Amino acid sequence: MAYKITDACVACGACAAGCPVEAITEGDGKYEINADLCVGCGACAEACPVGAPVEE
């Protein structure tokens, strides 16, 4: 199941750096996950200091 980034995002970039398939890009004020590329591994959630990525 794909992940999404909630409004808790502080735009630190930790999730993007941890994504093995480069599905995360910087958006307007927070990072965004491309659901078509996301493999649901959870690496972004593990890397995030504020718990912003959650399973959809």
C-alpha positions as CSV (number, residue, x, y, z in Angstrom):
1,M,0.0,0.0,0.0
2,A,1.3,3.5,-0.9
3,Y,2.2,6.1,1.7
4,K,1.2,9.7,1.8
5,I,2.6,12.7,3.6
6,T,0.4,14.5,6.1
7,D,0.4,18.1,7.1
8,A,2.7,17.3,10.0
9,C,5.6,17.5,7.4
10,V,8.3,20.0,8.4
11,A,9.9,19.8,4.9
12,C,13.2,18.5,6.3
13,G,13.8,16.0,3.4
14,A,14.6,13.0,5.5
15,C,11.9,11.0,3.8
16,A,13.1,11.8,0.3
17,A,16.7,10.8,1.2
18,G,15.4,7.5,2.6
19,C,13.2,6.5,-0.3
20,P,14.8,3.7,-2.3
21,V,12.7,4.3,-5.4
22,E,12.9,8.1,-5.4
23,A,9.1,8.5,-5.2
24,I,9.3,11.6,-3.0
25,T,9.7,15.1,-4.2
26,E,9.6,18.6,-2.5
27,G,6.2,20.1,-2.9
28,D,4.6,23.4,-1.8
29,G,5.5,23.6,1.9
30,K,5.8,19.9,2.3
31,Y,7.1,16.8,0.6
32,E,4.9,14.7,-1.7
33,I,4.9,11.0,-2.5
34,N,4.1,9.8,-6.1
35,A,1.7,6.9,-5.4
36,D,2.4,5.4,-8.7
37,L,6.1,5.0,-7.8
38,C,5.7,4.2,-4.1
39,V,6.3,0.5,-3.3
40,G,5.0,0.8,0.3
41,C,8.2,-0.2,2.0
42,G,7.9,2.3,4.8
43,A,11.5,3.6,4.6
44,C,10.1,7.2,4.5
45,A,8.1,6.7,7.7
46,E,11.1,5.2,9.5
47,A,13.3,8.2,8.4
48,C,10.8,10.9,9.3
49,P,11.4,12.6,12.6
50,V,7.8,13.8,13.0
51,G,5.9,10.8,11.6
52,A,4.4,12.6,8.6
53,P,4.3,9.7,6.1
54,V,1.4,7.3,6.7
55,E,-0.1,4.4,4.8
56,E,-3.0,5.4,2.6
